[in-house]
């Protein structure tokens, strides 16, 4: 009698069934994919009986089996590794409250209808790699003690990880979250970080109150095609716990389509990288940026400088400059001119530090930075006005012809030159006239830079 093509798993023959006419030529009753078996109650009874015998003899090895009706494993304790690799569950799958003491493998499994893993406990590493979930999925409050691999999984409809706890690093690389209900990671805890690299969120996701542990999170090359919401938690007593606190997060080169489909609320962005991501329409409320000197900036600049010191790599100045420009536009659109001013400062700093900037533009930027902080520092042009006035007053004191004027007189004379007056108090020498000319040029320039900085402040 021919053996089942998965004989090494089930140990059964092809004809091991009461209804041979429903069998495939190379499969036993447990592995048969014949759709007619779903319509026959007697066949299902035989399937259930055979499955029970298999568990007693072979243990929890269900690889490539086809469950014609609901797979019910609610509150079951699996004392050995449970192997569901390549299984097909034609109806709903119930694993709520189950405990997997030795790990589990669901790689390549097909969940045709809903799957319930609510309050399930995985004591060891669990793999769902390349599994397909066609119905709604609930992993709410599940416990992944050693982490999990969801790489390449497809969630056609909604999936909830609300309140789930991942003890180790978790992989969601290449996951596709479909166009069904929203995806929820609200109050999920990733103790050792999570990898969402190149994941696709077709209908967005909710990361309210999510905690990312020591390894942070990676969303590199992800696609945000729906409303993405990242928010910190607000306790009952009013205490706010920002999301991403003290962890590194990669939001680099993310596709946000259309722009603006992402919101950060009560978020700590001090170690978040955004290089290559369009932030012009991103909504940001109550976020905290890293400080670079007196201004706020982006972690991409800090990381680039650290990499330059450690590895000698040239920082991507043009990309960081573009990032600052986008953030400046974002905050100007929100009429938050103070932060927009800091990002404008960062934009010009990146242009000045870029070795590809032409020497003429670099020189102008140096003077612009030195004399007014790129039009963002009010006190700097005032300081230069005072320095210019004092130096010129000393010169006038020494170079005036005829009666030597007092210090008060030369001070007033110097101020009048700076303020566009044409004083005739003294008869300056030739060299004093040269100084007079320079002061007549520089004084109005400094006053103009001062007026520009004041305008920027008052606009805010």
C-alpha positions as a Markdown table, in Angstrom:
| # | Residue | x | y | z |
|---|---|---|---|---|
| 1 | Unk | 0.0 | 0.0 | 0.0 |
| 2 | Unk | 1.5 | 3.4 | -1.0 |
| 3 | Unk | 2.7 | 5.6 | 1.8 |
| 4 | Unk | 1.7 | 9.2 | 2.4 |
| 5 | Unk | 4.2 | 11.7 | 0.9 |
| 6 | Unk | 4.7 | 13.0 | 4.5 |
| 7 | Unk | 5.1 | 9.5 | 5.9 |
| 8 | Unk | 8.1 | 10.6 | 7.9 |
| 9 | Unk | 5.7 | 12.8 | 9.9 |
| 10 | Unk | 2.5 | 10.9 | 10.2 |
| 11 | Unk | 3.6 | 7.3 | 9.5 |
| 12 | Unk | 0.3 | 6.7 | 7.6 |
| 13 | Unk | -0.6 | 5.1 | 4.3 |
| 14 | Unk | -2.5 | 6.9 | 1.6 |
| 15 | Unk | -5.6 | 4.7 | 2.1 |
| 16 | Unk | -5.8 | 5.3 | 5.8 |
| 17 | Unk | -9.4 | 6.6 | 5.8 |
| 18 | Unk | -13.0 | 5.4 | 5.8 |
| 19 | Unk | -13.6 | 7.4 | 2.7 |
| 20 | Unk | -10.9 | 6.6 | 0.2 |
| 21 | Unk | -12.8 | 8.4 | -2.6 |
| 22 | Unk | -12.0 | 11.7 | -1.0 |
| 23 | Unk | -8.3 | 11.1 | -0.7 |
| 24 | Unk | -5.5 | 12.4 | -2.8 |
| 25 | Unk | -3.3 | 9.8 | -4.5 |
| 26 | Unk | -0.3 | 10.7 | -2.4 |
| 27 | Unk | -1.7 | 11.9 | 0.9 |
| 28 | Unk | -3.2 | 10.5 | 4.1 |
| 29 | Unk | -6.3 | 11.8 | 5.7 |
| 30 | Unk | -4.3 | 14.2 | 7.8 |
| 31 | Unk | -2.4 | 15.7 | 4.9 |
| 32 | Unk | -5.1 | 15.5 | 2.2 |
| 33 | Unk | -6.0 | 18.9 | 0.6 |
| 34 | Unk | -9.0 | 17.5 | -1.2 |
| 35 | Unk | -11.7 | 20.3 | -0.8 |
| 36 | Unk | -14.5 | 17.8 | -0.7 |
| 37 | Unk | -13.5 | 16.5 | 2.7 |
| 38 | Unk | -14.7 | 19.9 | 4.1 |
| 39 | Unk | -18.2 | 19.0 | 3.1 |
| 40 | Unk | -18.5 | 15.6 | 4.7 |
| 41 | Unk | -19.1 | 15.2 | 8.5 |
| 42 | Unk | -18.1 | 11.5 | 8.6 |
| 43 | Unk | -14.7 | 12.4 | 7.0 |
| 44 | Unk | -14.1 | 15.0 | 9.7 |
| 45 | Unk | -14.9 | 12.5 | 12.5 |
| 46 | Unk | -12.3 | 10.1 | 11.0 |
| 47 | Unk | -9.8 | 13.0 | 10.7 |
| 48 | Unk | -10.3 | 13.9 | 14.4 |
| 49 | Unk | -9.9 | 10.3 | 15.5 |
| 50 | Unk | -6.7 | 9.9 | 13.4 |
| 51 | Unk | -5.3 | 13.2 | 14.7 |
| 52 | Unk | -5.8 | 12.1 | 18.3 |
| 53 | Unk | -3.9 | 8.9 | 17.6 |
| 54 | Unk | -1.2 | 10.8 | 15.9 |
| 55 | Unk | -0.6 | 13.0 | 19.0 |
| 56 | Unk | -0.4 | 10.0 | 21.2 |
| 57 | Unk | 2.2 | 8.3 | 19.0 |
| 58 | Unk | 4.0 | 11.1 | 17.3 |
| 59 | Unk | 3.5 | 14.0 | 19.6 |
| 60 | Unk | 2.8 | 17.6 | 18.5 |
| 61 | Unk | 4.2 | 17.4 | 15.0 |
| 62 | Unk | 1.5 | 18.7 | 12.7 |
| 63 | Unk | 3.7 | 19.8 | 9.8 |
| 64 | Unk | 1.8 | 20.2 | 6.4 |
| 65 | Unk | -1.5 | 18.9 | 7.8 |
| 66 | Unk | -4.8 | 20.3 | 6.6 |
| 67 | Unk | -7.4 | 21.0 | 9.3 |
| 68 | Unk | -10.8 | 20.9 | 7.6 |
| 69 | Unk | -12.7 | 22.4 | 10.5 |
| 70 | Unk | -11.9 | 24.7 | 13.5 |
| 71 | Unk | -8.6 | 23.8 | 15.0 |
| 72 | Unk | -9.2 | 24.0 | 18.7 |
| 73 | Unk | -6.2 | 24.1 | 21.0 |
| 74 | Unk | -7.6 | 26.5 | 23.6 |
| 75 | Unk | -5.8 | 26.3 | 27.0 |
| 76 | Unk | -3.8 | 23.3 | 25.8 |
| 77 | Unk | -0.3 | 22.9 | 27.3 |
| 78 | Unk | 2.2 | 21.7 | 24.7 |
| 79 | Unk | 5.0 | 19.9 | 26.7 |
| 80 | Unk | 7.2 | 19.5 | 23.7 |
| 81 | Unk | 8.0 | 21.7 | 20.7 |
| 82 | Unk | 4.8 | 22.2 | 18.6 |
| 83 | Unk | 5.5 | 22.0 | 14.9 |
| 84 | Unk | 2.8 | 23.6 | 12.7 |
| 85 | Unk | 5.1 | 24.4 | 9.8 |
| 86 | Unk | 3.2 | 24.5 | 6.5 |
| 87 | Unk | -0.2 | 23.6 | 8.0 |
| 88 | Unk | -3.4 | 24.7 | 6.4 |
| 89 | Unk | -6.2 | 25.7 | 8.8 |
| 90 | Unk | -9.3 | 25.8 | 6.6 |
| 91 | Unk | -11.4 | 27.3 | 9.4 |
| 92 | Unk | -10.7 | 29.3 | 12.5 |
| 93 | Unk | -7.7 | 28.5 | 14.7 |
| 94 | Unk | -8.1 | 28.7 | 18.5 |
| 95 | Unk | -4.9 | 28.8 | 20.6 |
| 96 | Unk | -6.2 | 31.3 | 23.2 |
| 97 | Unk | -4.8 | 30.6 | 26.6 |
| 98 | Unk | -2.5 | 27.8 | 25.3 |
| 99 | Unk | 1.0 | 27.4 | 26.6 |
| 100 | Unk | 3.9 | 26.3 | 24.4 |
| 101 | Unk | 6.6 | 25.2 | 26.9 |
| 102 | Unk | 9.2 | 24.2 | 24.4 |
| 103 | Unk | 8.7 | 26.6 | 21.5 |
| 104 | Unk | 6.6 | 26.5 | 18.4 |
| 105 | Unk | 7.0 | 26.6 | 14.7 |
| 106 | Unk | 4.2 | 28.0 | 12.5 |
| 107 | Unk | 6.5 | 28.9 | 9.5 |
| 108 | Unk | 4.6 | 28.8 | 6.2 |
| 109 | Unk | 1.3 | 28.1 | 7.9 |
| 110 | Unk | -1.9 | 29.2 | 6.2 |
| 111 | Unk | -4.7 | 30.6 | 8.5 |
| 112 | Unk | -7.7 | 30.8 | 6.2 |
| 113 | Unk | -10.1 | 32.3 | 8.7 |
| 114 | Unk | -9.5 | 34.0 | 12.1 |
| 115 | Unk | -6.8 | 33.1 | 14.5 |
| 116 | Unk | -7.0 | 33.5 | 18.2 |
| 117 | Unk | -3.8 | 33.6 | 20.2 |
| 118 | Unk | -5.1 | 35.8 | 23.0 |
| 119 | Unk | -3.3 | 35.3 | 26.3 |
| 120 | Unk | -1.2 | 32.6 | 24.8 |
| 121 | Unk | 2.2 | 31.9 | 26.4 |
| 122 | Unk | 5.3 | 31.0 | 24.3 |
| 123 | Unk | 8.0 | 30.0 | 26.7 |
| 124 | Unk | 10.6 | 29.6 | 24.0 |
| 125 | Unk | 11.3 | 31.1 | 20.6 |
| 126 | Unk | 8.4 | 30.9 | 18.2 |
| 127 | Unk | 8.5 | 31.2 | 14.4 |
| 128 | Unk | 5.7 | 32.4 | 12.2 |
| 129 | Unk | 7.9 | 33.2 | 9.2 |
| 130 | Unk | 6.1 | 33.5 | 5.9 |
| 131 | Unk | 2.8 | 32.5 | 7.5 |
| 132 | Unk | -0.4 | 33.8 | 5.8 |
| 133 | Unk | -3.3 | 35.1 | 8.0 |
| 134 | Unk | -6.4 | 35.7 | 5.8 |
| 135 | Unk | -8.8 | 36.4 | 8.7 |
| 136 | Unk | -8.6 | 38.7 | 11.7 |
| 137 | Unk | -5.9 | 37.8 | 14.2 |
| 138 | Unk | -5.7 | 38.4 | 17.9 |
| 139 | Unk | -2.3 | 38.2 | 19.8 |
| 140 | Unk | -3.6 | 40.4 | 22.6 |
| 141 | Unk | -1.8 | 40.0 | 25.9 |
| 142 | Unk | 0.2 | 37.1 | 24.5 |
| 143 | Unk | 3.6 | 36.4 | 26.1 |
| 144 | Unk | 6.6 | 35.8 | 24.0 |
| 145 | Unk | 9.3 | 35.0 | 26.6 |
| 146 | Unk | 12.1 | 34.4 | 24.1 |
| 147 | Unk | 10.8 | 36.6 | 21.3 |
| 148 | Unk | 9.4 | 35.7 | 17.9 |
| 149 | Unk | 10.0 | 35.7 | 14.2 |
| 150 | Unk | 7.2 | 37.1 | 12.0 |
| 151 | Unk | 9.5 | 37.7 | 9.0 |
| 152 | Unk | 7.6 | 37.7 | 5.7 |
| 153 | Unk | 4.2 | 37.1 | 7.3 |
| 154 | Unk | 1.1 | 38.4 | 5.5 |
| 155 | Unk | -1.8 | 39.7 | 7.6 |
| 156 | Unk | -4.7 | 40.2 | 5.1 |
| 157 | Unk | -7.0 | 41.7 | 7.6 |
| 158 | Unk | -6.6 | 43.3 | 11.0 |
| 159 | Unk | -4.2 | 42.0 | 13.7 |
| 160 | Unk | -4.0 | 43.0 | 17.3 |
| 161 | Unk | -0.9 | 42.7 | 19.5 |
| 162 | Unk | -2.5 | 44.9 | 22.2 |
| 163 | Unk | -0.8 | 44.3 | 25.5 |
| 164 | Unk | 1.5 | 41.6 | 24.2 |
| 165 | Unk | 4.9 | 41.2 | 25.8 |
| 166 | Unk | 8.0 | 40.2 | 23.8 |
| 167 | Unk | 10.9 | 39.2 | 26.1 |
| 168 | Unk | 13.6 | 39.1 | 23.5 |
| 169 | Unk | 14.2 | 40.6 | 20.1 |
| 170 | Unk | 11.3 | 40.3 | 17.7 |
| 171 | Unk | 11.4 | 40.2 | 13.9 |
| 172 | Unk | 8.7 | 41.7 | 11.7 |
| 173 | Unk | 10.9 | 42.2 | 8.7 |
| 174 | Unk | 9.1 | 42.1 | 5.3 |
| 175 | Unk | 5.7 | 41.7 | 7.0 |
| 176 | Unk | 2.7 | 42.9 | 5.1 |
| 177 | Unk | -0.2 | 44.3 | 7.1 |
| 178 | Unk | -3.1 | 44.2 | 4.8 |
| 179 | Unk | -6.0 | 46.4 | 3.9 |
| 180 | Unk | -8.4 | 45.1 | 6.5 |
| 181 | Unk | -8.9 | 46.6 | 9.9 |
| 182 | Unk | -6.2 | 48.6 | 11.7 |
| 183 | Unk | -3.1 | 47.0 | 13.1 |
| 184 | Unk | -2.7 | 47.5 | 16.9 |
| 185 | Unk | 0.5 | 47.4 | 18.9 |
| 186 | Unk | -1.0 | 49.6 | 21.6 |
| 187 | Unk | 0.7 | 49.0 | 25.0 |
| 188 | Unk | 2.8 | 46.2 | 23.5 |
| 189 | Unk | 6.2 | 45.8 | 25.2 |
| 190 | Unk | 9.3 | 44.9 | 23.2 |
| 191 | Unk | 11.8 | 44.3 | 25.9 |
| 192 | Unk | 14.8 | 43.9 | 23.5 |
| 193 | Unk | 13.5 | 45.9 | 20.6 |
| 194 | Unk | 11.7 | 45.1 | 17.3 |
| 195 | Unk | 12.7 | 45.0 | 13.6 |
| 196 | Unk | 10.0 | 46.3 | 11.2 |
| 197 | Unk | 12.5 | 46.7 | 8.3 |
| 198 | Unk | 10.7 | 46.8 | 4.9 |
| 199 | Unk | 7.4 | 46.1 | 6.5 |
| 200 | Unk | 4.3 | 47.4 | 4.7 |
| 201 | Unk | 1.4 | 49.0 | 6.7 |
| 202 | Unk | -1.4 | 49.3 | 4.2 |
| 203 | Unk | -4.0 | 50.6 | 6.7 |
| 204 | Unk | -1.7 | 52.1 | 9.3 |
| 205 | Unk | -1.0 | 51.0 | 12.8 |
| 206 | Unk | -1.5 | 52.2 | 16.4 |
| 207 | Unk | 1.6 | 52.2 | 18.6 |
| 208 | Unk | 0.0 | 54.1 | 21.5 |
| 209 | Unk | 1.9 | 53.4 | 24.8 |
| 210 | Unk | 4.3 | 50.9 | 23.1 |
| 211 | Unk | 7.5 | 50.3 | 24.9 |
| 212 | Unk | 10.7 | 49.5 | 23.0 |
| 213 | Unk | 13.5 | 48.0 | 25.1 |
| 214 | Unk | 17.3 | 48.4 | 24.9 |
| 215 | Unk | 17.7 | 47.6 | 21.2 |
| 216 | Unk | 15.0 | 50.2 | 20.1 |
| 217 | Unk | 13.2 | 49.7 | 16.8 |
| 218 | Unk | 14.0 | 49.6 | 13.1 |
| 219 | Unk | 11.5 | 50.8 | 10.5 |
| 220 | Unk | 14.1 | 51.2 | 7.7 |
| 221 | Unk | 12.6 | 51.1 | 4.2 |
| 222 | Unk | 9.1 | 50.5 | 5.7 |
| 223 | Unk | 6.0 | 51.7 | 3.8 |
| 224 | Unk | 3.4 | 53.7 | 5.7 |
| 225 | Unk | 0.3 | 53.7 | 3.5 |
| 226 | Unk | -2.2 | 54.3 | 6.2 |
| 227 | Unk | -2.5 | 56.4 | 9.4 |
| 228 | Unk | 0.5 | 55.6 | 11.7 |
| 229 | Unk | 0.2 | 56.7 | 15.3 |
| 230 | Unk | 3.1 | 56.7 | 17.7 |
| 231 | Unk | 2.2 | 58.1 | 21.1 |
| 232 | Unk | 3.5 | 57.9 | 24.7 |
| 233 | Unk | 1.5 | 56.7 | 27.6 |
| 234 | Unk | -0.3 | 59.0 | 30.0 |
| 235 | Unk | -0.8 | 57.4 | 33.4 |
| 236 | Unk | -3.9 | 57.8 | 35.5 |
| 237 | Unk | -2.1 | 60.3 | 37.8 |
| 238 | Unk | -1.2 | 62.5 | 34.8 |
| 239 | Unk | 2.4 | 61.2 | 34.5 |
| 240 | Unk | 3.5 | 61.1 | 30.8 |
| 241 | Unk | 5.8 | 58.3 | 29.6 |
| 242 | Unk | 7.1 | 59.3 | 26.2 |
| 243 | Unk | 7.4 | 56.7 | 23.5 |
| 244 | Unk | 11.0 | 55.9 | 22.4 |
| 245 | Unk | 12.5 | 57.2 | 25.7 |
| 246 | Unk | 16.3 | 56.6 | 25.6 |
| 247 | Unk | 16.2 | 54.1 | 22.8 |
| 248 | Unk | 17.5 | 54.4 | 19.2 |
| 249 | Unk | 14.9 | 54.1 | 16.5 |
| 250 | Unk | 15.4 | 54.0 | 12.7 |
| 251 | Unk | 12.8 | 55.8 | 10.6 |
| 252 | Unk | 15.2 | 56.1 | 7.7 |
| 253 | Unk | 14.1 | 56.0 | 4.1 |
| 254 | Unk | 10.5 | 55.4 | 4.9 |
| 255 | Unk | 7.9 | 55.8 | 2.2 |
| 256 | Unk | 4.9 | 57.8 | 3.6 |
| 257 | Unk | 2.1 | 57.8 | 1.0 |
| 258 | Unk | 0.4 | 60.2 | 0.9 |
| 259 | Unk | 2.7 | 62.5 | 2.9 |
| 260 | Unk | 1.4 | 63.2 | 6.4 |
| 261 | Unk | 0.2 | 59.7 | 7.2 |
| 262 | Unk | 2.1 | 59.6 | 10.5 |
| 263 | Unk | 1.7 | 61.2 | 13.9 |
| 264 | Unk | 4.1 | 61.5 | 16.8 |
| 265 | Unk | 2.5 | 62.5 | 20.1 |
| 266 | Unk | 4.4 | 62.6 | 23.4 |
| 267 | Unk | 7.4 | 61.1 | 21.7 |
| 268 | Unk | 11.1 | 61.3 | 22.6 |
| 269 | Unk | 13.0 | 61.7 | 19.3 |
| 270 | Unk | 16.4 | 62.3 | 20.9 |
| 271 | Unk | 17.8 | 59.1 | 19.3 |
| 272 | Unk | 15.5 | 58.8 | 16.3 |
| 273 | Unk | 17.0 | 58.9 | 12.8 |
| 274 | Unk | 14.9 | 60.1 | 9.9 |
| 275 | Unk | 17.4 | 60.4 | 7.0 |
| 276 | Unk | 15.7 | 60.0 | 3.7 |
| 277 | Unk | 12.2 | 60.3 | 5.1 |
| 278 | Unk | 9.9 | 63.2 | 4.0 |
| 279 | Unk | 8.9 | 65.0 | 7.2 |
| 280 | Unk | 7.2 | 68.0 | 5.7 |
| 281 | Unk | 3.6 | 66.9 | 6.6 |
| 282 | Unk | 4.3 | 64.7 | 9.6 |
| 283 | Unk | 2.2 | 65.7 | 12.6 |
| 284 | Unk | 4.3 | 66.3 | 15.8 |
| 285 | Unk | 2.8 | 67.2 | 19.2 |
| 286 | Unk | 4.7 | 67.3 | 22.4 |
| 287 | Unk | 7.9 | 65.8 | 20.9 |
| 288 | Unk | 11.4 | 66.2 | 22.3 |
| 289 | Unk | 14.3 | 66.7 | 19.9 |
| 290 | Unk | 18.0 | 66.4 | 20.9 |
| 291 | Unk | 19.9 | 69.6 | 21.7 |
| 292 | Unk | 23.0 | 70.5 | 19.8 |
| 293 | Unk | 24.5 | 73.4 | 21.6 |
| 294 | Unk | 21.9 | 76.1 | 22.0 |
| 295 | Unk | 19.6 | 74.8 | 19.4 |
| 296 | Unk | 17.4 | 71.7 | 18.9 |
| 297 | Unk | 18.5 | 69.4 | 16.1 |
| 298 | Unk | 18.1 | 65.9 | 14.7 |
| 299 | Unk | 19.9 | 62.8 | 15.9 |
| 300 | Unk | 21.0 | 62.1 | 12.3 |
| 301 | Unk | 23.5 | 65.0 | 12.7 |
| 302 | Unk | 24.8 | 63.7 | 16.0 |
| 303 | Unk | 25.1 | 60.2 | 14.6 |
| 304 | Unk | 26.9 | 61.4 | 11.5 |
| 305 | Unk | 29.5 | 63.3 | 13.5 |
| 306 | Unk | 30.0 | 60.3 | 15.8 |
| 307 | Unk | 30.5 | 58.1 | 12.8 |
| 308 | Unk | 33.0 | 60.6 | 11.4 |
| 309 | Unk | 35.1 | 60.5 | 14.6 |
| 310 | Unk | 35.0 | 56.7 | 15.0 |
| 311 | Unk | 35.2 | 55.5 | 11.4 |
| 312 | Unk | 36.4 | 58.5 | 9.5 |
| 313 | Unk | 33.4 | 58.5 | 7.2 |
| 314 | Unk | 32.2 | 61.6 | 5.5 |
| 315 | Unk | 28.8 | 62.6 | 6.9 |
| 316 | Unk | 25.9 | 62.8 | 4.4 |
| 317 | Unk | 25.6 | 66.6 | 4.7 |
| 318 | Unk | 23.2 | 67.2 | 1.8 |
| 319 | Unk | 20.7 | 64.6 | 3.1 |
| 320 | Unk | 20.8 | 66.0 | 6.6 |
| 321 | Unk | 20.4 | 69.5 | 5.2 |
| 322 | Unk | 17.3 | 68.4 | 3.3 |
| 323 | Unk | 16.0 | 66.9 | 6.5 |
| 324 | Unk | 16.4 | 70.2 | 8.3 |
| 325 | Unk | 14.7 | 72.0 | 5.4 |
| 326 | Unk | 11.7 | 69.7 | 5.6 |
| 327 | Unk | 11.4 | 70.1 | 9.3 |
| 328 | Unk | 11.7 | 73.9 | 9.0 |
| 329 | Unk | 8.8 | 73.9 | 6.5 |
| 330 | Unk | 6.8 | 71.6 | 8.7 |
| 331 | Unk | 7.1 | 73.8 | 11.8 |
| 332 | Unk | 6.5 | 77.0 | 9.8 |
| 333 | Unk | 3.3 | 75.5 | 8.5 |
| 334 | Unk | 2.3 | 74.9 | 12.1 |
| 335 | Unk | 3.3 | 78.5 | 13.0 |
| 336 | Unk | 5.9 | 77.2 | 15.5 |
| 337 | Unk | 8.5 | 79.7 | 14.4 |
| 338 | Unk | 10.9 | 79.1 | 17.3 |
| 339 | Unk | 11.6 | 75.5 | 16.4 |
| 340 | Unk | 11.5 | 76.4 | 12.7 |
| 341 | Unk | 14.3 | 78.9 | 13.4 |
| 342 | Unk | 16.4 | 76.2 | 15.0 |
| 343 | Unk | 15.9 | 73.9 | 12.0 |
| 344 | Unk | 16.8 | 76.8 | 9.7 |
| 345 | Unk | 20.0 | 77.2 | 11.7 |
| 346 | Unk | 20.7 | 73.5 | 11.2 |
| 347 | Unk | 20.0 | 73.7 | 7.5 |
| 348 | Unk | 22.6 | 76.4 | 7.0 |
| 349 | Unk | 25.1 | 74.6 | 9.3 |
| 350 | Unk | 24.9 | 71.5 | 7.1 |
| 351 | Unk | 25.4 | 73.7 | 4.0 |
| 352 | Unk | 28.5 | 75.4 | 5.6 |
| 353 | Unk | 30.0 | 72.1 | 6.7 |
| 354 | Unk | 29.5 | 70.4 | 3.3 |
| 355 | Unk | 32.9 | 70.2 | 1.6 |
| 356 | Unk | 31.1 | 70.4 | -1.8 |
| 357 | Unk | 29.8 | 73.9 | -1.1 |
| 358 | Unk | 31.5 | 76.5 | -3.3 |
| 359 | Unk | 34.1 | 78.6 | -1.6 |
| 360 | Unk | 32.2 | 81.9 | -2.4 |
| 361 | Unk | 29.0 | 80.5 | -0.8 |
| 362 | Unk | 30.9 | 79.0 | 2.1 |
| 363 | Unk | 32.5 | 82.4 | 2.8 |
| 364 | Unk | 29.1 | 84.1 | 2.8 |
| 365 | Unk | 27.7 | 81.4 | 5.1 |
| 366 | Unk | 30.7 | 81.9 | 7.5 |
| 367 | Unk | 30.0 | 85.6 | 7.7 |
| 368 | Unk | 26.3 | 85.0 | 8.0 |
| 369 | Unk | 26.9 | 82.6 | 10.9 |
| 370 | Unk | 29.5 | 84.7 | 12.6 |
| 371 | Unk | 27.6 | 88.0 | 12.6 |
| 372 | Unk | 24.0 | 86.9 | 13.2 |
| 373 | Unk | 23.7 | 83.1 | 13.6 |
| 374 | Unk | 22.1 | 82.8 | 10.2 |
| 375 | Unk | 19.6 | 85.5 | 11.1 |
| 376 | Unk | 18.5 | 83.7 | 14.3 |
| 377 | Unk | 20.6 | 85.3 | 17.0 |
| 378 | Unk | 19.5 | 88.7 | 18.2 |
| 379 | Unk | 22.5 | 89.5 | 20.5 |
| 380 | Unk | 25.2 | 88.6 | 18.1 |
| 381 | Unk | 24.8 | 91.6 | 15.7 |
| 382 | Unk | 24.4 | 93.9 | 18.7 |
| 383 | Unk | 27.7 | 92.6 | 20.1 |
| 384 | Unk | 29.4 | 93.2 | 16.8 |
| 385 | Unk | 27.9 | 96.8 | 16.6 |
| 386 | Unk | 29.4 | 97.5 | 20.1 |
| 387 | Unk | 32.8 | 96.0 | 19.1 |
| 388 | Unk | 32.8 | 98.0 | 15.8 |
| 389 | Unk | 31.9 | 101.2 | 17.7 |
| 390 | Unk | 34.6 | 100.8 | 20.3 |
| 391 | Unk | 37.3 | 100.0 | 17.8 |
| 392 | Unk | 36.4 | 102.9 | 15.6 |
| 393 | Unk | 36.1 | 105.3 | 18.6 |
| 394 | Unk | 39.7 | 104.4 | 19.6 |
| 395 | Unk | 40.8 | 105.0 | 16.0 |
| 396 | Unk | 39.1 | 108.4 | 15.9 |
| 397 | Unk | 40.7 | 109.4 | 19.2 |
| 398 | Unk | 44.1 | 108.7 | 17.7 |
| 399 | Unk | 43.7 | 109.9 | 14.2 |
| 400 | Unk | 41.7 | 113.1 | 14.5 |
| 401 | Unk | 43.4 | 116.3 | 13.3 |
| 402 | Unk | 43.5 | 119.5 | 15.4 |
| 403 | Unk | 42.2 | 119.6 | 19.0 |
| 404 | Unk | 42.1 | 116.1 | 20.6 |
| 405 | Unk | 38.4 | 115.2 | 21.4 |
| 406 | Unk | 37.4 | 113.5 | 24.6 |
| 407 | Unk | 36.4 | 109.9 | 24.9 |
| 408 | Unk | 32.7 | 110.8 | 25.2 |
| 409 | Unk | 32.9 | 112.9 | 22.0 |
| 410 | Unk | 34.5 | 110.1 | 19.9 |
| 411 | Unk | 32.0 | 107.6 | 21.3 |
| 412 | Unk | 29.1 | 109.7 | 20.2 |
| 413 | Unk | 30.8 | 110.4 | 16.8 |
| 414 | Unk | 31.3 | 106.6 | 16.3 |
| 415 | Unk | 27.7 | 105.9 | 17.2 |
| 416 | Unk | 26.5 | 108.5 | 14.7 |
| 417 | Unk | 28.5 | 107.0 | 11.9 |
| 418 | Unk | 27.0 | 103.6 | 12.7 |
| 419 | Unk | 23.5 | 105.0 | 12.8 |
| 420 | Unk | 23.6 | 106.7 | 9.3 |
| 421 | Unk | 24.3 | 110.2 | 10.6 |
| 422 | Unk | 26.9 | 112.5 | 9.0 |
| 423 | Unk | 28.8 | 114.0 | 11.9 |
| 424 | Unk | 31.0 | 117.0 | 11.3 |
| 425 | Unk | 32.4 | 117.3 | 14.8 |
| 426 | Unk | 36.0 | 116.5 | 13.9 |
| 427 | Unk | 38.4 | 116.9 | 11.1 |
| 428 | Unk | 39.6 | 113.3 | 10.6 |
| 429 | Unk | 42.9 | 112.4 | 9.0 |
| 430 | Unk | 43.2 | 110.3 | 5.8 |
| 431 | Unk | 43.3 | 107.0 | 7.8 |
| 432 | Unk | 40.4 | 108.1 | 10.0 |
| 433 | Unk | 38.4 | 108.6 | 6.8 |
| 434 | Unk | 39.2 | 105.1 | 5.7 |
| 435 | Unk | 37.8 | 103.8 | 9.0 |
| 436 | Unk | 34.8 | 106.1 | 8.7 |
| 437 | Unk | 34.1 | 104.5 | 5.3 |
| 438 | Unk | 34.4 | 101.0 | 6.6 |
| 439 | Unk | 32.2 | 101.8 | 9.6 |
| 440 | Unk | 29.6 | 103.4 | 7.3 |
| 441 | Unk | 29.4 | 100.1 | 5.4 |
| 442 | Unk | 29.5 | 97.6 | 8.3 |
| 443 | Unk | 27.3 | 99.5 | 10.7 |
| 444 | Unk | 24.2 | 99.4 | 8.6 |
| 445 | Unk | 24.9 | 95.8 | 7.8 |
| 446 | Unk | 25.0 | 94.8 | 11.4 |
| 447 | Unk | 21.9 | 96.9 | 12.1 |
| 448 | Unk | 20.1 | 95.1 | 9.2 |
| 449 | Unk | 21.1 | 91.7 | 10.6 |
| 450 | Unk | 19.8 | 92.8 | 14.0 |
| 451 | Unk | 16.5 | 93.9 | 12.5 |
| 452 | Unk | 16.2 | 90.6 | 10.7 |
| 453 | Unk | 16.7 | 88.6 | 13.9 |
| 454 | Unk | 14.2 | 90.8 | 15.8 |
| 455 | Unk | 11.7 | 90.2 | 13.1 |
| 456 | Unk | 12.2 | 86.5 | 13.4 |
| 457 | Unk | 11.6 | 86.6 | 17.1 |
| 458 | Unk | 8.6 | 88.9 | 17.0 |
| 459 | Unk | 7.0 | 86.7 | 14.3 |
| 460 | Unk | 7.0 | 83.9 | 16.8 |
